[in-house]
Amino acid sequence: MTNSSKFARAESYVTTNHFYVEMLPTATIVAGFTECSGLSAKVEVQPVSEGGVNDQQRFLLKQTSFTEVTLKHGVTNDLSFWRWFTATTNRRRNIRILLFNQAGDTRQCWTLIGAVPVGWSAPSLQADGNSVAIEELKIAFEGLTVAFEGGGIATVVARDSSGSFPSS
């Protein structure tokens, strides 16, 4: 194995502690988060029996469902997420979660399409505690795209004339 292949392999590994979250319409990094969890997608399948074929099973692919994403960050004087949570109009936004390597290059980018806040939790307050006050925001979303490069959220993913989001 050459030295260059060792470096290339090491470069492909990314730790989970270098990530940021961007939110439209400003396309700026709103806050440094301590945790982002729950990002997953699942395709529902329906088993179908085929007459005369007893050693195999076929599946019909159905709807894709997404779980709620939970974002946690320290309380600051920025109320962007609280304002978004309490807004009565224009609540859906695209959210981009960017994962970086140690050099600061984007290695993975998840875009939550049509994201809307569905839960907010204030930090636990304890008179004898000394931990950082962490607030929590839960986000539901309608679609997901994944890319290896982020490059900012300048490309807005919008609905087409039928009300659907484009397939990636």
MDTraj code that builds the backbone (N, CA, C; nanometers):
import mdtraj as md
import numpy as np

residues = "MET THR ASN SER SER LYS PHE ALA ARG ALA GLU SER TYR VAL THR THR ASN HIS PHE TYR VAL GLU MET LEU PRO THR ALA THR ILE VAL ALA GLY PHE THR GLU CYS SER GLY LEU SER ALA LYS VAL GLU VAL GLN PRO VAL SER GLU GLY GLY VAL ASN ASP GLN GLN ARG PHE LEU LEU LYS GLN THR SER PHE THR GLU VAL THR LEU LYS HIS GLY VAL THR ASN ASP LEU SER PHE TRP ARG TRP PHE THR ALA THR THR ASN ARG ARG ARG ASN ILE ARG ILE LEU LEU PHE ASN GLN ALA GLY ASP THR ARG GLN CYS TRP THR LEU ILE GLY ALA VAL PRO VAL GLY TRP SER ALA PRO SER LEU GLN ALA ASP GLY ASN SER VAL ALA ILE GLU GLU LEU LYS ILE ALA PHE GLU GLY LEU THR VAL ALA PHE GLU GLY GLY GLY ILE ALA THR VAL VAL ALA ARG ASP SER SER GLY SER PHE PRO SER SER".split()
xyz = np.array([
    [0.0847, -0.1169, 0.0000],
    [0.0000, 0.0000, 0.0000],
    [0.0894, 0.1235, 0.0000],
    [0.0627, 0.2154, -0.0892],
    [0.1438, 0.3362, -0.0976],
    [0.0978, 0.4384, 0.0052],
    [0.1848, 0.5360, 0.0293],
    [0.1495, 0.6420, 0.1241],
    [0.0285, 0.7213, 0.0781],
    [0.0182, 0.7446, -0.0542],
    [-0.0946, 0.8238, -0.1039],
    [-0.2275, 0.7525, -0.0819],
    [-0.2304, 0.6192, -0.0937],
    [-0.3559, 0.5474, -0.0698],
    [-0.3921, 0.5470, 0.0779],
    [-0.2917, 0.5478, 0.1674],
    [-0.3197, 0.5581, 0.3107],
    [-0.3860, 0.6911, 0.3424],
    [-0.3346, 0.7985, 0.2804],
    [-0.3919, 0.9305, 0.3046],
    [-0.5322, 0.9417, 0.2470],
    [-0.5537, 0.8852, 0.1292],
    [-0.6860, 0.8914, 0.0671],
    [-0.7884, 0.8181, 0.1526],
    [-0.7487, 0.7033, 0.2077],
    [-0.8403, 0.6274, 0.2917],
    [-0.8714, 0.7049, 0.4202],
    [-0.7705, 0.7624, 0.4825],
    [-0.7911, 0.8386, 0.6061],
    [-0.8781, 0.9610, 0.5804],
    [-0.8667, 1.0198, 0.4620],
    [-0.9447, 1.1382, 0.4287],
    [-1.0932, 1.1062, 0.4149],
    [-1.1269, 0.9813, 0.3825],
    [-1.2667, 0.9458, 0.3616],
    [-1.3422, 0.9262, 0.4923],
    [-1.2719, 0.9116, 0.6035],
    [-1.3383, 0.8971, 0.7327],
    [-1.3725, 1.0344, 0.7886],
    [-1.4912, 1.0458, 0.8427],
    [-1.5382, 1.1736, 0.8950],
    [-1.5919, 1.1503, 1.0356],
    [-1.5571, 1.2374, 1.1270],
    [-1.6116, 1.2269, 1.2624],
    [-1.7459, 1.2988, 1.2688],
    [-1.8236, 1.2686, 1.3696],
    [-1.9596, 1.3225, 1.3784],
    [-1.9674, 1.4564, 1.4501],
    [-1.8543, 1.5137, 1.4870],
    [-1.8603, 1.6367, 1.5653],
    [-1.8341, 1.7636, 1.4857],
    [-1.8236, 1.7561, 1.3548],
    [-1.8042, 1.8738, 1.2705],
    [-1.9256, 1.8899, 1.1791],
    [-2.0305, 1.9519, 1.2287],
    [-2.1494, 1.9710, 1.1461],
    [-2.2129, 2.1060, 1.1760],
    [-2.2849, 2.1562, 1.0781],
    [-2.3568, 2.2825, 1.0915],
    [-2.4941, 2.2664, 1.0306],
    [-2.5840, 2.3572, 1.0644],
    [-2.7196, 2.3551, 1.0119],
    [-2.7478, 2.4905, 0.9485],
    [-2.7918, 2.4886, 0.8224],
    [-2.8306, 2.6112, 0.7519],
    [-2.9817, 2.6126, 0.7372],
    [-3.0396, 2.7323, 0.7415],
    [-3.1846, 2.7452, 0.7297],
    [-3.2173, 2.8566, 0.6308],
    [-3.3079, 2.8276, 0.5381],
    [-3.3583, 2.9309, 0.4481],
    [-3.4491, 3.0249, 0.5268],
    [-3.4744, 3.1435, 0.4869],
    [-3.4318, 3.2065, 0.3618],
    [-3.2949, 3.2719, 0.3682],
    [-3.2324, 3.2789, 0.4837],
    [-3.1064, 3.3520, 0.4949],
    [-2.9865, 3.2740, 0.4444],
    [-2.9954, 3.1425, 0.4401],
    [-2.8861, 3.0557, 0.3940],
    [-2.7601, 3.0757, 0.4764],
    [-2.7770, 3.1094, 0.6023],
    [-2.6621, 3.1245, 0.6906],
    [-2.6681, 3.0173, 0.7987],
    [-2.5541, 2.9921, 0.8578],
    [-2.5487, 2.8978, 0.9689],
    [-2.6100, 2.9674, 1.0888],
    [-2.7214, 2.9147, 1.1370],
    [-2.7988, 2.9812, 1.2412],
    [-2.7399, 2.9574, 1.3787],
    [-2.6961, 2.8377, 1.4061],
    [-2.6444, 2.8067, 1.5391],
    [-2.5515, 2.6872, 1.5305],
    [-2.4608, 2.6790, 1.6255],
    [-2.3787, 2.5601, 1.6393],
    [-2.4551, 2.4616, 1.7264],
    [-2.4820, 2.3460, 1.6752],
    [-2.5624, 2.2488, 1.7481],
    [-2.4736, 2.1483, 1.8182],
    [-2.5193, 2.1037, 1.9333],
    [-2.4461, 2.0015, 2.0069],
    [-2.4869, 1.8619, 1.9634],
    [-2.6067, 1.8514, 1.9050],
    [-2.6544, 1.7192, 1.8639],
    [-2.7583, 1.7325, 1.7538],
    [-2.7509, 1.6405, 1.6593],
    [-2.8515, 1.6263, 1.5540],
    [-2.8811, 1.4772, 1.5463],
    [-3.0055, 1.4388, 1.5750],
    [-3.0378, 1.2961, 1.5779],
    [-3.1719, 1.2695, 1.5105],
    [-3.1928, 1.1438, 1.4755],
    [-3.3208, 1.1010, 1.4211],
    [-3.3345, 1.1088, 1.2708],
    [-3.2308, 1.1465, 1.1987],
    [-3.2398, 1.1595, 1.0537],
    [-3.2410, 1.0207, 0.9912],
    [-3.3580, 0.9806, 0.9409],
    [-3.3679, 0.8504, 0.8753],
    [-3.4871, 0.8486, 0.7808],
    [-3.4812, 0.7562, 0.6878],
    [-3.5892, 0.7365, 0.5917],
    [-3.6139, 0.5870, 0.5784],
    [-3.7384, 0.5517, 0.5548],
    [-3.7734, 0.4110, 0.5404],
    [-3.8782, 0.3972, 0.4304],
    [-3.8583, 0.2986, 0.3448],
    [-3.9546, 0.2686, 0.2393],
    [-4.0410, 0.1528, 0.2868],
    [-4.1708, 0.1731, 0.2842],
    [-4.2641, 0.0671, 0.3229],
    [-4.2719, -0.0339, 0.2088],
    [-4.2710, -0.1614, 0.2442],
    [-4.2812, -0.2664, 0.1430],
    [-4.4044, -0.3514, 0.1704],
    [-4.4620, -0.4011, 0.0613],
    [-4.5775, -0.4897, 0.0720],
    [-4.5397, -0.6223, 0.0065],
    [-4.5351, -0.7305, 0.0844],
    [-4.5032, -0.8605, 0.0257],
    [-4.6151, -0.9064, -0.0691],
    [-4.5750, -0.9656, -0.1795],
    [-4.6714, -1.0150, -0.2778],
    [-4.6356, -1.1597, -0.3095],
    [-4.7322, -1.2480, -0.2973],
    [-4.7105, -1.3884, -0.3324],
    [-4.7383, -1.4068, -0.4802],
    [-4.6490, -1.4778, -0.5453],
    [-4.6641, -1.5044, -0.6875],
    [-4.7010, -1.6513, -0.7032],
    [-4.8106, -1.6769, -0.7714],
    [-4.8589, -1.8135, -0.7880],
    [-4.7553, -1.9052, -0.8505],
    [-4.7335, -2.0212, -0.7879],
    [-4.6412, -2.1205, -0.8406],
    [-4.4961, -2.0964, -0.8018],
    [-4.4658, -1.9826, -0.7406],
    [-4.3283, -1.9544, -0.6975],
    [-4.3271, -1.9616, -0.5453],
    [-4.2823, -2.0774, -0.4940],
    [-4.2873, -2.0992, -0.3498],
    [-4.1541, -2.0756, -0.2791],
    [-4.0472, -2.0521, -0.3549],
    [-3.9165, -2.0341, -0.2919],
    [-3.8670, -1.8892, -0.2955],
    [-3.9541, -1.7969, -0.3360],
    [-3.9174, -1.6560, -0.3426],
    [-4.0353, -1.5708, -0.2984],
    [-4.0041, -1.4467, -0.2701],
    [-4.1089, -1.3520, -0.2341],
    [-4.0822, -1.2213, -0.3078],
    [-4.1860, -1.1631, -0.3609],
    [-4.1752, -1.0346, -0.4299],
    [-4.2229, -0.9246, -0.3359],
    [-4.1768, -0.8014, -0.3618],
    [-4.2177, -0.6870, -0.2813],
    [-4.2607, -0.5726, -0.3712],
    [-4.3667, -0.5057, -0.3320],
    [-4.4053, -0.3797, -0.3939],
    [-4.3538, -0.2688, -0.3036],
    [-4.2853, -0.1724, -0.3631],
    [-4.2366, -0.0589, -0.2858],
    [-4.3475, 0.0443, -0.2745],
    [-4.3676, 0.0938, -0.1540],
    [-4.4743, 0.1902, -0.1288],
    [-4.4137, 0.3239, -0.0873],
    [-4.4807, 0.3932, -0.0005],
    [-4.4446, 0.5278, 0.0424],
    [-4.3144, 0.5307, 0.1231],
    [-4.2351, 0.6363, 0.1023],
    [-4.1183, 0.6616, 0.1864],
    [-4.1623, 0.7482, 0.3033],
    [-4.1202, 0.7119, 0.4229],
    [-4.1528, 0.7932, 0.5403],
    [-4.0230, 0.8396, 0.6058],
    [-4.0308, 0.9546, 0.6702],
    [-3.9154, 1.0151, 0.7348],
    [-3.9453, 1.0340, 0.8823],
    [-3.8442, 1.0172, 0.9652],
    [-3.8614, 1.0402, 1.1081],
    [-3.8308, 1.1863, 1.1395],
    [-3.8763, 1.2311, 1.2547],
    [-3.8486, 1.3680, 1.2967],
    [-3.7010, 1.3812, 1.3328],
    [-3.6434, 1.4942, 1.2968],
    [-3.5054, 1.5251, 1.3314],
    [-3.5067, 1.6101, 1.4579],
    [-3.4193, 1.5781, 1.5508],
    [-3.4066, 1.6552, 1.6740],
    [-3.2744, 1.7303, 1.6721],
    [-3.2828, 1.8617, 1.6890],
    [-3.1646, 1.9466, 1.6967],
    [-3.1536, 2.0014, 1.8379],
    [-3.0347, 1.9938, 1.8954],
    [-3.0119, 2.0465, 2.0301],
    [-2.8974, 2.1464, 2.0247],
    [-2.9158, 2.2585, 2.0944],
    [-2.8071, 2.3561, 2.1033],
    [-2.8203, 2.4385, 2.2300],
    [-2.7089, 2.4995, 2.2662],
    [-2.7060, 2.5825, 2.3857],
    [-2.7911, 2.7069, 2.3680],
    [-2.8549, 2.7486, 2.4753],
    [-2.9386, 2.8687, 2.4726],
    [-2.8495, 2.9907, 2.4509],
    [-2.8899, 3.0759, 2.3570],
    [-2.8187, 3.2010, 2.3289],
    [-2.9207, 3.3139, 2.3236],
    [-2.8757, 3.4310, 2.2817],
    [-2.9687, 3.5430, 2.2675],
    [-3.0353, 3.5458, 2.1298],
    [-3.0156, 3.4420, 2.0477],
    [-3.0786, 3.4317, 1.9161],
    [-3.2093, 3.3540, 1.9285],
    [-3.3196, 3.4161, 1.8904],
    [-3.4515, 3.3526, 1.9011],
    [-3.5043, 3.3028, 1.7664],
    [-3.4167, 3.2785, 1.6692],
    [-3.4600, 3.2362, 1.5348],
    [-3.5483, 3.1128, 1.5374],
    [-3.5092, 3.0122, 1.6128],
    [-3.5858, 2.8880, 1.6138],
    [-3.7180, 2.9039, 1.6883],
    [-3.7195, 2.9817, 1.7933],
    [-3.8453, 3.0069, 1.8643],
    [-3.9422, 3.0832, 1.7743],
    [-3.8920, 3.1826, 1.7018],
    [-3.9777, 3.2589, 1.6089],
    [-4.0310, 3.1682, 1.4989],
    [-3.9473, 3.0798, 1.4493],
    [-3.9902, 2.9860, 1.3457],
    [-4.0969, 2.8930, 1.4015],
    [-4.0769, 2.8438, 1.5221],
    [-4.1731, 2.7528, 1.5840],
    [-4.3080, 2.8205, 1.6071],
    [-4.3097, 2.9467, 1.6460],
    [-4.4347, 3.0165, 1.6769],
    [-4.4954, 3.0875, 1.5564],
    [-4.4293, 3.0863, 1.4421],
    [-4.4827, 3.1522, 1.3221],
    [-4.6125, 3.0852, 1.2786],
    [-4.7033, 3.1653, 1.2262],
    [-4.8311, 3.1106, 1.1802],
    [-4.8360, 3.0953, 1.0292],
    [-4.7477, 3.1618, 0.9559],
    [-4.7428, 3.1488, 0.8102],
    [-4.5987, 3.1247, 0.7668],
    [-4.5838, 3.0730, 0.6479],
    [-4.4521, 3.0465, 0.5889],
    [-4.3622, 2.9666, 0.6822],
    [-4.4167, 2.8622, 0.7382],
    [-4.3393, 2.7824, 0.8334],
    [-4.2479, 2.6817, 0.7654],
    [-4.2824, 2.6372, 0.6446],
    [-4.1986, 2.5364, 0.5792],
    [-4.0737, 2.6020, 0.5210],
    [-3.9615, 2.5414, 0.5529],
    [-3.8332, 2.5899, 0.5025],
    [-3.7471, 2.4698, 0.4682],
    [-3.6490, 2.4936, 0.3857],
    [-3.5501, 2.3901, 0.3590],
    [-3.4376, 2.4053, 0.4605],
    [-3.3973, 2.2940, 0.5177],
    [-3.2901, 2.2913, 0.6164],
    [-3.1786, 2.2053, 0.5596],
    [-3.0576, 2.2524, 0.5708],
    [-2.9431, 2.1763, 0.5221],
    [-2.8516, 2.1432, 0.6390],
    [-2.8199, 2.0154, 0.6545],
    [-2.7276, 1.9691, 0.7578],
    [-2.5986, 1.9308, 0.6867],
    [-2.4916, 2.0009, 0.7188],
    [-2.3634, 1.9834, 0.6518],
    [-2.2645, 1.9162, 0.7461],
    [-2.2026, 1.8083, 0.7004],
    [-2.1017, 1.7366, 0.7780],
    [-1.9658, 1.7627, 0.7148],
    [-1.8697, 1.8068, 0.7963],
    [-1.7377, 1.8444, 0.7470],
    [-1.6307, 1.7486, 0.7976],
    [-1.5207, 1.7403, 0.7215],
    [-1.4040, 1.6682, 0.7713],
    [-1.3184, 1.7646, 0.8535],
    [-1.2053, 1.7179, 0.9030],
    [-1.1212, 1.8009, 0.9886],
    [-1.0622, 1.9205, 0.9144],
    [-1.0509, 1.9115, 0.7827],
    [-0.9973, 2.0224, 0.7036],
    [-1.1033, 2.1274, 0.6721],
    [-1.2292, 2.1005, 0.7063],
    [-1.3366, 2.1959, 0.6801],
    [-1.4055, 2.1772, 0.5469],
    [-1.3772, 2.0672, 0.4770],
    [-1.4422, 2.0386, 0.3490],
    [-1.5729, 1.9646, 0.3741],
    [-1.6765, 1.9992, 0.2989],
    [-1.8051, 1.9317, 0.3129],
    [-1.7921, 1.7889, 0.2628],
    [-1.8326, 1.6928, 0.3457],
    [-1.8257, 1.5524, 0.3083],
    [-1.9630, 1.4908, 0.2876],
    [-2.0642, 1.5455, 0.3502],
    [-2.2003, 1.4951, 0.3318],
    [-2.2949, 1.6119, 0.3565],
    [-2.4010, 1.6163, 0.2796],
    [-2.4977, 1.7238, 0.2943],
    [-2.6380, 1.6654, 0.2812],
    [-2.7173, 1.6799, 0.3877],
    [-2.8552, 1.6342, 0.3870],
    [-2.9444, 1.7568, 0.3802],
    [-3.0336, 1.7623, 0.2809],
    [-3.1274, 1.8730, 0.2702],
    [-3.2661, 1.8223, 0.3065],
    [-3.3213, 1.8774, 0.4133],
    [-3.4571, 1.8444, 0.4563],
    [-3.5508, 1.9385, 0.3826],
    [-3.6343, 1.8832, 0.2960],
    [-3.7216, 1.9641, 0.2113],
    [-3.8562, 1.9828, 0.2797],
    [-3.9034, 2.1057, 0.2793],
    [-4.0333, 2.1352, 0.3397],
    [-4.0348, 2.1101, 0.4890],
    [-3.9266, 2.1448, 0.5580],
    [-3.9166, 2.1198, 0.7020],
    [-4.0043, 2.2169, 0.7798],
    [-4.0636, 2.1652, 0.8864],
    [-4.1491, 2.2470, 0.9726],
    [-4.1256, 2.2039, 1.1175],
    [-4.1139, 2.3002, 1.2092],
    [-4.0937, 2.2628, 1.3491],
    [-4.2212, 2.2052, 1.4094],
    [-4.2080, 2.0928, 1.4777],
    [-4.3249, 2.0274, 1.5385],
    [-4.3107, 2.0128, 1.6895],
    [-4.1979, 2.0538, 1.7439],
    [-4.1790, 2.0459, 1.8884],
    [-4.0628, 2.1321, 1.9322],
    [-4.0731, 2.1874, 2.0519],
    [-3.9658, 2.2682, 2.1095],
    [-3.9623, 2.2412, 2.2584],
    [-3.8441, 2.2252, 2.3151],
    [-3.8300, 2.2024, 2.4586],
    [-3.7293, 2.2998, 2.5160],
    [-3.7665, 2.3605, 2.6272],
    [-3.6748, 2.4480, 2.7001],
    [-3.5775, 2.3621, 2.7798],
    [-3.4651, 2.4187, 2.8193],
    [-3.3692, 2.3416, 2.8985],
    [-3.4219, 2.3132, 3.0386],
    [-3.3722, 2.2060, 3.0972],
    [-3.4033, 2.1769, 3.2373],
    [-3.3238, 2.2741, 3.3233],
    [-3.3916, 2.3359, 3.4174],
    [-3.3267, 2.4327, 3.5054],
    [-3.3160, 2.3733, 3.6448],
    [-3.1958, 2.3749, 3.6991],
    [-3.1712, 2.3176, 3.8315],
    [-3.0857, 2.4146, 3.9119],
    [-3.1318, 2.4492, 4.0320],
    [-3.0600, 2.5450, 4.1154],
    [-2.9207, 2.4960, 4.1526],
    [-2.9033, 2.3658, 4.1670],
    [-2.7718, 2.3140, 4.2054],
    [-2.6920, 2.2611, 4.0860],
    [-2.7415, 2.2822, 3.9640],
    [-2.6739, 2.2319, 3.8448],
    [-2.5704, 2.3297, 3.7922],
    [-2.4776, 2.2791, 3.7120],
    [-2.3778, 2.3645, 3.6483],
    [-2.3574, 2.3275, 3.5015],
    [-2.4551, 2.2583, 3.4420],
    [-2.4430, 2.2186, 3.3019],
    [-2.4962, 2.3296, 3.2112],
    [-2.4597, 2.3211, 3.0856],
    [-2.5022, 2.4192, 2.9863],
    [-2.6513, 2.4021, 2.9588],
    [-2.7231, 2.5136, 2.9467],
    [-2.8664, 2.5100, 2.9155],
    [-2.8829, 2.4738, 2.7679],
    [-2.9469, 2.3604, 2.7413],
    [-2.9645, 2.3096, 2.6050],
    [-3.1128, 2.3098, 2.5702],
    [-3.1474, 2.3768, 2.4590],
    [-3.2849, 2.3696, 2.4113],
    [-3.2915, 2.2719, 2.2953],
    [-3.4111, 2.2231, 2.2680],
    [-3.4310, 2.1166, 2.1702],
    [-3.5415, 2.1567, 2.0733],
    [-3.5182, 2.1324, 1.9435],
    [-3.6164, 2.1602, 1.8394],
    [-3.6391, 2.0328, 1.7597],
    [-3.7649, 1.9916, 1.7449],
    [-3.7998, 1.8740, 1.6643],
    [-3.8567, 1.9234, 1.5319],
    [-3.8094, 1.8614, 1.4230],
    [-3.8465, 1.9047, 1.2887],
    [-3.8992, 1.7859, 1.2092],
    [-4.0166, 1.8030, 1.1480],
    [-4.0691, 1.7060, 1.0517],
    [-4.0401, 1.7618, 0.9127],
    [-4.0262, 1.6738, 0.8140],
    [-3.9963, 1.7212, 0.6794],
    [-4.0612, 1.6308, 0.5766],
    [-4.0792, 1.6858, 0.4551],
    [-4.1539, 1.6178, 0.3492],
    [-4.0667, 1.5413, 0.2511],
    [-3.9407, 1.5766, 0.2412],
    [-3.8525, 1.5110, 0.1458],
    [-3.7082, 1.5257, 0.1885],
    [-3.6201, 1.4473, 0.1270],
    [-3.4795, 1.4462, 0.1654],
    [-3.3938, 1.4277, 0.0418],
    [-3.2893, 1.5087, 0.0309],
    [-3.1870, 1.4859, -0.0707],
    [-3.0533, 1.4726, 0.0008],
    [-2.9650, 1.3930, -0.0570],
    [-2.8326, 1.3708, 0.0003],
    [-2.7301, 1.3961, -0.1091],
    [-2.6251, 1.4716, -0.0739],
    [-2.5180, 1.5011, -0.1687],
    [-2.3848, 1.4929, -0.0960],
    [-2.2775, 1.4783, -0.1720],
    [-2.1447, 1.4739, -0.1118],
    [-2.0854, 1.6126, -0.0967],
    [-2.1452, 1.7101, -0.1613],
    [-2.0975, 1.8475, -0.1504],
    [-2.2145, 1.9360, -0.1156],
    [-2.1911, 2.0323, -0.0302],
    [-2.2980, 2.1231, 0.0107],
    [-2.2958, 2.2499, -0.0700],
    [-2.1908, 2.3272, -0.0534],
    [-2.1767, 2.4515, -0.1265],
    [-2.2792, 2.5555, -0.0893],
    [-2.3364, 2.5475, 0.0288],
    [-2.4368, 2.6450, 0.0699],
    [-2.5734, 2.6054, 0.0202],
    [-2.6720, 2.6774, 0.0642],
    [-2.8102, 2.6436, 0.0326],
    [-2.8656, 2.7333, -0.0773],
    [-2.7760, 2.7819, -0.1636],
    [-2.8162, 2.8768, -0.2665],
    [-2.9172, 2.8172, -0.3635],
    [-2.9115, 2.6864, -0.3865],
    [-3.0077, 2.6244, -0.4757],
    [-3.1315, 2.5864, -0.3956],
    [-3.2366, 2.6586, -0.4176],
    [-3.3606, 2.6372, -0.3440],
    [-3.4376, 2.5238, -0.4094],
    [-3.4807, 2.4287, -0.3308],
    [-3.5624, 2.3195, -0.3810],
    [-3.7074, 2.3603, -0.3600],
    [-3.7785, 2.3815, -0.4696],
    [-3.9158, 2.4303, -0.4611],
    [-4.0115, 2.3273, -0.5198],
    [-4.1380, 2.3440, -0.4886],
    [-4.2409, 2.2550, -0.5423],
    [-4.2644, 2.2850, -0.6904],
    [-4.3030, 2.1806, -0.7654],
    [-4.3389, 2.2025, -0.9045],
    [-4.4869, 2.2387, -0.9130],
    [-4.5402, 2.2480, -1.0342],
    [-4.6788, 2.2924, -1.0528],
    [-4.7810, 2.1963, -0.9926],
    [-4.7432, 2.0694, -0.9724],
    [-4.8363, 1.9731, -0.9127],
    [-4.8299, 1.9735, -0.7604],
    [-4.7385, 2.0536, -0.7028],
    [-4.7262, 2.0604, -0.5579],
    [-4.6264, 1.9622, -0.5010],
    [-4.5548, 1.8904, -0.5876],
    [-4.4557, 1.7930, -0.5415],
    [-4.3160, 1.8522, -0.5493],
    [-4.2231, 1.7902, -0.4770],
    [-4.0839, 1.8296, -0.4866],
    [-4.0181, 1.7450, -0.5941],
    [-3.9192, 1.8006, -0.6659],
    [-3.8539, 1.7233, -0.7716],
    [-3.7746, 1.6074, -0.7139],
    [-3.7660, 1.4990, -0.7909],
    [-3.6847, 1.3842, -0.7498],
    [-3.5399, 1.4157, -0.7782],
    [-3.4522, 1.3639, -0.6913],
    [-3.3096, 1.3906, -0.7140],
    [-3.2460, 1.2762, -0.7872],
])
top = md.Topology()
chain = top.add_chain()
for i, resn in enumerate(residues, 1):
    res = top.add_residue(resn, chain, resSeq=i)
    for name in ("N", "CA", "C"):
        top.add_atom(name, md.element.get_by_symbol(name[0]), res)
traj = md.Trajectory(xyz[None], top)
